Amino acid sequence: MTATPATITHSLFRTKGFSCPSCVAKIEKRVGRLEGVSSVSVKFASGRVEVDHDTAVTSTDDIVDAIGTAGYESALSAL
């Protein structure tokens, strides 16, 4: 059994600029490389990016920056 750090958070981002399904892999690869990220799921149809991350290691700003580096505009979603 693996212990889960108490600082793991599930964050939802809204992303713009998807033009094809290959965008999904590009974002998942870039965000998944961040230290402290345990899971990334990109929803092509809705433009949502769901990320499980350790907030002590990776902030939401770090994730927005990584998505930006991949070439897409994003923002943390309130929902």
matplotlib code that plots the C-alpha trace (Angstrom):
import matplotlib.pyplot as plt

x = [0.0, 1.3, 0.7, -0.7, 0.8, -1.7, -0.8, -2.1, -4.8, -7.0, -7.0, -9.1, -7.9, -9.7, -7.6, -8.0, -6.4, -7.0, -7.1, -6.5, -6.3, -2.5, -2.8, -3.9, -0.7, 1.4, -0.2, -0.2, 3.5, 4.5, 2.5, 3.3, 7.0, 6.5, 7.8, 4.9, 2.3, 0.8, -1.9, -2.9, -6.1, -6.9, -10.5, -10.2, -13.9, -14.4, -10.9, -10.5, -7.2, -7.5, -4.3, -3.5, -0.5, 1.4, 0.9, 4.0, 6.1, 4.0, 1.7, -1.2, 0.9, 3.6, 0.9, -0.4, 3.1, 3.7, 0.5, 1.7, 5.1, 3.2, 1.6, -1.9, -3.6, -5.0, -6.4, -7.4, -11.1, -13.2, -15.3]
y = [0.0, 3.4, 6.4, 9.5, 12.8, 15.1, 17.9, 16.1, 18.2, 17.7, 20.9, 21.7, 24.0, 25.5, 25.5, 27.2, 26.5, 22.8, 22.1, 18.3, 15.3, 15.4, 18.5, 16.1, 14.1, 17.3, 18.8, 15.5, 14.9, 18.5, 18.6, 15.0, 15.9, 18.3, 17.0, 16.4, 15.7, 12.2, 12.3, 14.4, 14.0, 16.2, 16.3, 17.3, 18.1, 20.3, 21.8, 20.7, 19.6, 17.7, 17.3, 15.6, 17.2, 17.8, 21.4, 21.5, 20.7, 22.0, 25.0, 25.7, 28.5, 25.9, 23.9, 26.9, 27.7, 24.2, 24.2, 27.6, 26.1, 23.4, 26.3, 26.6, 29.3, 28.1, 29.2, 27.5, 26.8, 27.6, 24.4]
z = [0.0, -1.0, 1.2, -0.5, 0.5, 2.2, -0.2, -3.4, -5.0, -8.1, -10.2, -13.3, -16.0, -19.1, -22.1, -25.5, -28.9, -29.4, -33.1, -33.2, -30.9, -31.0, -28.8, -26.0, -26.0, -26.3, -23.1, -21.2, -21.9, -21.0, -17.7, -16.8, -16.8, -13.9, -10.6, -8.2, -10.9, -10.5, -13.1, -16.2, -18.2, -21.2, -22.5, -26.1, -26.7, -23.7, -23.5, -19.9, -18.3, -15.0, -13.0, -9.7, -8.2, -5.0, -4.1, -2.0, -5.2, -8.2, -8.1, -10.4, -11.9, -12.8, -14.6, -16.5, -17.5, -18.7, -20.8, -22.2, -23.1, -25.0, -27.0, -25.4, -23.3, -20.0, -16.7, -13.5, -13.4, -10.4, -10.9]

ax = plt.figure().add_subplot(projection="3d")
ax.plot(x, y, z, "-o")
ax.set_aspect("equal")
plt.show()
